[in-house]
Amino acid sequence: MDEDLASQLSCIIRVGVISSTNPEKHTCRVAFPECRTGSYELPILERNALNNADAQMYDVGESVLCIFLPDGPEDGFIIGAFYAEPNVPPTNSQDERRVLFADDTSVTYNRSSHELDLVDGDTQVHVDRDCVNINTPKAVNIVTRGNILLNASGNIDIKAGGTVALTGASVKAN
């Protein structure tokens, strides 16, 4: 590659590490290993930013790829993060999309099995094309300002280790 072209590209496409974040502006500053100074606040590119909005904030220390306009180092964007040792992707499946948060909460969708899983500590929600399972160590609360209809073509079983209470303005049994 021509040295002049390589020099120009190294000013346009750069790998760096997040040095500070500004969640209110959705920007970060990036430190570049080859420089003693970092970037200006750079906006983070997202999937959507108008009617369908998406937002994620990088962590300080996260490796990112940046691209700069020819105007100079103040006109650039963070275009994404990437996995670098010792960080590894949260899944190694071609069919899964998984978001793993710092507190170990995760959301996983498997496109081949059509399964969606949400795990937050001991609370788990599993959804597939046939069933929704909610498993939690404490309570499941359903609150609405309207009606709740349970309609099954099969049986409805209610099991409790304690009391089953039905309370209402009127209670009908058929």
C-alpha positions as CSV (number, residue, x, y, z in Angstrom):
1,M,0.0,0.0,0.0
2,D,1.2,3.5,-0.8
3,E,2.7,5.2,2.3
4,D,0.7,8.4,1.6
5,L,-2.6,6.5,1.3
6,A,-1.8,4.5,4.5
7,S,-1.1,7.7,6.3
8,Q,-4.4,9.3,5.2
9,L,-6.3,6.1,6.1
10,S,-4.7,6.0,9.6
11,C,-6.2,9.5,10.2
12,I,-9.7,8.5,9.0
13,I,-10.1,5.0,10.5
14,R,-8.8,4.5,14.0
15,V,-9.0,1.9,16.8
16,G,-9.1,3.3,20.3
17,V,-10.4,2.8,23.9
18,I,-13.2,4.6,25.5
19,S,-11.8,7.1,28.0
20,S,-15.0,8.9,29.2
21,T,-18.7,8.8,28.5
22,N,-21.4,11.4,28.3
23,P,-24.8,9.6,28.4
24,E,-26.8,12.8,28.2
25,K,-25.2,13.7,24.8
26,H,-24.8,10.1,23.8
27,T,-21.1,10.7,23.1
28,C,-17.7,9.4,24.3
29,R,-14.1,10.4,24.3
30,V,-11.7,7.9,22.9
31,A,-8.0,7.5,23.7
32,F,-5.8,6.3,20.8
33,P,-2.7,4.2,21.7
34,E,-0.4,6.1,19.3
35,C,-1.4,9.6,20.6
36,R,-0.9,11.3,23.8
37,T,-4.2,13.1,23.4
38,G,-7.6,11.7,22.9
39,S,-10.6,12.6,20.7
40,Y,-13.2,15.2,21.1
41,E,-16.6,13.9,22.2
42,L,-17.7,11.6,19.4
43,P,-21.3,10.6,18.7
44,I,-22.1,6.9,18.9
45,L,-23.7,5.5,15.7
46,E,-26.8,3.5,16.4
47,R,-29.2,1.3,14.5
48,N,-32.0,3.9,14.7
49,A,-32.3,7.4,16.0
50,L,-35.6,8.8,14.9
51,N,-39.0,7.1,15.1
52,N,-37.5,3.7,16.1
53,A,-34.8,4.7,18.7
54,D,-32.0,2.6,19.9
55,A,-29.3,3.5,22.5
56,Q,-26.4,1.9,24.2
57,M,-23.5,3.5,26.0
58,Y,-20.0,2.1,25.9
59,D,-18.0,1.4,29.1
60,V,-14.8,3.1,29.9
61,G,-12.0,0.8,28.7
62,E,-14.0,-0.7,25.9
63,S,-12.2,-1.1,22.5
64,V,-13.9,0.8,19.7
65,L,-13.5,1.5,16.0
66,C,-13.9,5.2,15.0
67,I,-14.2,6.9,11.6
68,F,-13.3,10.6,11.0
69,L,-14.3,13.0,8.3
70,P,-11.5,14.6,6.4
71,D,-12.2,17.9,8.2
72,G,-10.2,16.8,11.3
73,P,-10.3,14.9,14.5
74,E,-13.3,16.8,15.9
75,D,-15.6,15.4,13.2
76,G,-15.9,11.7,13.8
77,F,-18.1,8.9,15.0
78,I,-17.8,5.8,17.1
79,I,-19.0,3.1,14.7
80,G,-18.8,0.1,17.0
81,A,-17.1,-2.0,19.6
82,F,-15.3,-5.3,19.0
83,Y,-14.2,-8.2,21.0
84,A,-10.5,-8.3,22.0
85,E,-8.8,-10.6,24.4
86,P,-9.7,-11.3,27.1
87,N,-13.3,-10.3,26.3
88,V,-15.3,-13.0,24.4
89,P,-18.7,-12.8,22.7
90,P,-21.6,-13.8,25.0
91,T,-22.6,-16.6,22.6
92,N,-20.8,-18.8,20.0
93,S,-24.0,-19.8,18.1
94,Q,-24.7,-18.5,14.6
95,D,-28.4,-18.6,15.4
96,E,-28.4,-16.7,18.7
97,R,-28.5,-13.0,19.4
98,R,-27.7,-12.4,23.1
99,V,-27.4,-9.2,25.1
100,L,-25.5,-9.8,28.4
101,F,-25.5,-6.9,30.9
102,A,-22.8,-6.2,33.5
103,D,-25.2,-7.5,36.3
104,D,-25.5,-10.9,34.5
105,T,-29.1,-10.1,33.2
106,S,-29.4,-11.5,29.7
107,V,-31.8,-11.5,26.8
108,T,-31.3,-14.3,24.2
109,Y,-33.2,-15.1,21.0
110,N,-32.5,-18.2,19.0
111,R,-33.8,-17.9,15.5
112,S,-33.6,-21.6,14.6
113,S,-35.6,-22.8,17.7
114,H,-37.7,-19.6,17.9
115,E,-37.0,-19.3,21.6
116,L,-36.7,-16.1,23.6
117,D,-35.2,-16.1,27.1
118,L,-34.9,-13.4,29.7
119,V,-32.9,-14.1,32.8
120,D,-32.6,-11.7,35.7
121,G,-31.1,-13.4,38.7
122,D,-33.5,-16.2,39.7
123,T,-36.3,-14.8,37.6
124,Q,-36.6,-16.5,34.1
125,V,-39.0,-15.9,31.3
126,H,-39.0,-18.4,28.4
127,V,-41.1,-17.9,25.3
128,D,-41.4,-20.2,22.3
129,R,-44.1,-20.7,19.7
130,D,-46.1,-23.1,22.0
131,C,-45.6,-21.8,25.5
132,V,-44.7,-18.9,27.8
133,N,-43.1,-19.9,31.1
134,I,-42.4,-17.5,34.0
135,N,-40.3,-18.8,36.9
136,T,-39.6,-16.4,39.7
137,P,-38.7,-16.9,43.4
138,K,-41.2,-14.3,44.7
139,A,-44.3,-13.1,42.9
140,V,-45.9,-12.6,39.5
141,N,-48.2,-9.5,39.4
142,I,-50.6,-8.8,36.6
143,V,-52.2,-5.3,36.9
144,T,-54.5,-3.8,34.4
145,R,-57.1,-1.0,34.2
146,G,-59.2,-3.2,32.0
147,N,-60.2,-6.9,31.9
148,I,-58.2,-10.1,32.1
149,L,-59.4,-13.0,30.1
150,L,-58.0,-16.5,30.6
151,N,-59.3,-18.6,27.7
152,A,-58.1,-22.1,27.1
153,S,-59.4,-24.8,24.8
154,G,-58.0,-27.3,27.4
155,N,-57.9,-27.3,31.2
156,I,-56.9,-24.5,33.5
157,D,-55.1,-25.8,36.6
158,I,-54.5,-23.6,39.7
159,K,-52.1,-25.0,42.3
160,A,-51.1,-23.3,45.4
161,G,-49.0,-24.2,48.4
162,G,-51.2,-21.8,50.4
163,T,-54.6,-20.2,50.2
164,V,-56.4,-19.5,46.9
165,A,-58.5,-16.4,47.3
166,L,-61.0,-15.0,44.8
167,T,-62.1,-11.5,45.6
168,G,-64.4,-9.3,43.5
169,A,-67.6,-7.2,43.4
170,S,-69.2,-10.5,42.5
171,V,-67.8,-14.0,42.0
172,K,-69.5,-16.4,39.6
173,A,-68.9,-20.1,39.3
174,N,-70.4,-22.2,36.5
